[in-house]
Amino acid sequence: MFEAVLLTVITAATPLLIAAIGELVVERSGVLNLGVEGMMIMGAVVGFAIANQTGSTAFGVIGAILAGMAMSLIFGFLVITLVTNQVATGLALTILGLGISGMIGEAYIGIPGLRMPTLEIPGLSDLPFVGPVFFSQDAVVYIAFALVALVTWTLFRSRIGLIVRAVGDNHTSAHSLGYSVVKVRYLAVLFGGGCAGLAGAYMSLAYTPQWVENMTAGRGWIALALVVFASWLPVRVIIGAYLFGAVSVLNLHAQAIGLGIPSQFLSSLPYLATIAVLVVISANRRLTLVNTPACLGKPFVPDR
């Protein structure tokens, strides 16, 4: 029983972890992208459609990543090049993604999807409990942890990460030192879009291998909250993602065992938890400001 619950938690937490780690890099560069939900849903529909047409989940994942990056490129052009309001543009991107995904996905409603294959490790996958939990997952679960490790090392142990953090903390000083603020932010936004697209593909090819309109169901907003919850530190994103994943799974299992709690309340638990966490964090001003990029959400125009 515990093994089944843990496997479900891993599946529920993986898309949150991937989307949040991508958004963390975006915000570390000083850009606030509220369009994560729109990029995720586009990744979900494009990934499902390509996998269905080609018979390959690998091609579906690649297509989903490219779809997320294409959406992020639209966002980047508007907020970085045209210097539009980041909050309004991000919200518009989400609305755009939901609309386009509904149009593309209409032809795929009710069609059985392909499920990502699990990676079986000889000798290890057959171990009781440990094997199914740690050595019989699909590739994206392992990619999620690899992304956290890569982002952690890059941000805090490499010159590239130092530049990204410098741009996010003081873009004027970074520009005066000769760094291209625009280029750094474009690359960060593209990375975040690719991660959101991958998270969306996981939703339609692993979490629930089918296409359902608006299937991300607000997970993009939870991913945004996770970045704040983690205080912009990559390793803490893992804790947050698995915490919120566990809350989501609690809803499913509570309904399955027939607890006398309204299903509507149980379905709202992940979002209530999100609000509660943000309220607690906001009450501690020192915790809120300790790692917050100083230029987060602020436009950069070098000639002004």
N, C-alpha and C positions, 0 to 999 in steps of 0.2 A: 504493500500500500504506500509506504513512505517513498519507495523507489519511483512509483508511478507519479506521485505528487511532485517529486524533485525533477523528474524529466519534463513534466508540464511547466514547471517554473522556469526551467532553462529555455524552453521554447517560447514562453511568453516574454521573458526578459531580453532575449537576443535582439529583436528589432529595436527595442528601446535603447539598448546599449550602443548599437551601431549608429542610430540616428543622433543620439546625444553626443557621442564622441566626435562626430563630424561637426555638429553645431558648436561644440566647445572650441574647436580650432578656429571656426569662423569668428566667434566672439573674442577669442584671444587676439585676433587681428584687428579688433575694434569695430566689427560689423555685426549688427543685430539682424538676423534673418528669421522673421516670424513665419516664413513660408515653408517650414519643415513638413507640415501636414500635407501641403500641396505637392511637394516633391516626393514624399513617401507614396501617396496614392497614385501618382504618375508612374513611379517605379513598379508598384504592384500591378497596374493594368498592363503596362508595356511588357513587364517580365512574364506575366501570364500569357499574353497574346503571342509573344515570340516563342515561348516554350511550347505552346499549343500548336503553332504553325510548323515549327522545326522538329518537335519531338525531343528537344534537348533543354534541360533545365539550366545547363551551363550557358547556352546562348541567351536564355531568358534572363539570367542574372546580368550578363554583360549588357544586354539591351536596357535593363532597368537602371543600371549605373549610368549609362549614357543619357537616358531620359532624365534622371535626376540632375545630371550635370547641365543638360540643356536648359532645364527650368532655372537652375541656379545662375546660368549665364545671362538669362533674361533679367533676373533680379540684380546681378552684378552690374550689367550695363545701365540699368535705371538708377541704382543708388551710388555706384562708384563713378561712372562716367557722367551721367546726367544729374547726379547729386539730388535725387528725389528723397522724400522722407522715408526713412528705413522702416518705420513701423507700418505706415500706410501701404508701402510697396509690398512688404511681407504678407500682410493680410490679403492684399489683392492677388498675390501669387498663390495663396492657399485656395481662394475662391476660383481662380483660373484652373488650378490643378483638379479641383473637385468637379468642375464643369466639363473639362476636356476628358477626364477619366471616365465620367459617366457616359459620354458620347462614344468613346472608343470601346468601352466595356459592354455596351448594350448587346453586341453580337455574341458575347461570351458568357452571358448569364445562364446558369444551369448546365454549362458544359463541364464534364469532369476534368480536373486538372492533373498535372504531373507533380509528383512529390520528389523533392530532392533526395537522392540516395544517401544513406548513411555510410560513413567510412569505417569499415571493419578492420581492426588491427589484430592479426593472428596471435592467439595466446592471451592477449589482454582483453579483447572484447568479450570473451567467454567467462571472465571472472565474475563471481556473484556480486551483485550490487555495484561494485566499482566499474566493471566492464561496461554495462549499459549506460551508466551515468557519465563516465569520463572518456570511454574509448569506442563508443558506438553512436556518435553524433554526426550530423551532416557537416560539410566543410565550412559553412557560414558561421557556425557556432565557434569553431576554432579561429576563423578569420576575425571574429569580433574581439577575442582576447588578444590576438596578434595586433590588431589596430590599437588597442589600449596601450600595449607595450611599446609599439612604434611611436605613437603620439607622445607618450610620456618621455621616451628617450629623446625624441626630436625637439620637443619644447624646452627641455631642461638640461640636455647634454650636448646639443649641437649648435652650430653657428646659425643655422636656418631658424631654429626655434628661438634663439635670442633675437633675431631680426623680427620675427612674427610678434613676439611679446613687446619689443620696442615700438613697433608700429601701433599695437593696441594700446600701449600705455602713454605714448606721446608721439603722435604721427608727425608733428611739426619738427621735433628734434630729429626723428629718424630721417625725415626728408632732407634736413640740413646736413646730415652726415652722408648723404648721397644714396640712401636706399630708396627704391621705387615703392612708395606706399601703395600706389594703384596696382602695381603688379603683384605685390604680396597679398593684397586683399582679394584680387581676382582669383589667385591660386587657392587661397583659403576658402573662398566661397565655392569654387569648383569642387574642392575636396569635400566640403560639407554636403554639396548636392549629390555627389557620387555615393556618399555614405547613406544619405536619405533614400536614394534610389535602391541601394542594396537592401536597406531595411524594409522597403516596400516589397521588393521581390521575395524576401523571406516570408512576408505575410501571406502572399498568394501562392507560394511554391513549397512552403514547409509548415507554417503555423496552421493555415487552413487552405489546402491546395485546391482552391477554386476562386472564381472572381465573384465578389459581391460588392455592389456599389457602396462607396464610403466605408470600405472594410477596415480602414485604418482606425476609424472610430475615436479620433482625438488623441491617438498615440503620439502624433507629432507635437502636440501641446505638452504632453507629459515629458517628452524628450527635452523640450525647452526648459521645463521646470527642473529636470534632472541636472542640467548644467549649473543652475543656481544652487541646487541642493549640494552639488559636489564642490561648490566654491571654486569652480573653474580648474579643478584638479582631476586629471584623467582617471586615476586609480579609484577615486571616490565615486566615479560614475558607475563602476561595477556594483558597488554596494547599493546605490540608489536604484539601478535598473533591476537588480534581483529583488529588492524590497518591494518595488511596485509590481514586478512580475508575480511575486508571491501573493500580493493583495488581489491581483486579477484572478489568480488560480483559486484563492480562497472563495471567491464569488462562485466559481463553477462547482467546486466540491461541496459548498454549503447547499447549493440548490440540489445537487445529486443525492445527498443524504437526507433531504427533506426537512431541513430546519424550518421552523415556523417564522421565517423572516421574509418580507416581501422581496421578490426577485428584482424589482426596480431599485430598491435600496442597495441590494448586493451589487447590482451592476454599476451603481454610482460610487462604490467604495474607492476604486483607483483615483477618481477625480476628487473625491472628498479628501483622500490622503494627500493628493497634490496640493490642494488649497491649504490644508493644515500645515504641511511642511513649509510652504512659502510664508505663511503667517509667522511661524516660529522663527524662521531665518530672518525675516524682515524686522522682527522685534530686537534682534541683536545687531546693532549697527556696525560694530567692529567686525563681526563675522561676515556681514554683507560686503564690507569694503576691503577686506584683507587681500583678496585676490582679484577683485573686479577690475578689468581693464579700464584705465582712466578715460580712454577715448571711445568707449563702447557706445555705439549709436551716433557718434558725432561725425558729420561729413568732413571730408578733406578736399580742399581746393588749393593746390600749390601756389596759384598766382594771386591769391587774395591775401 
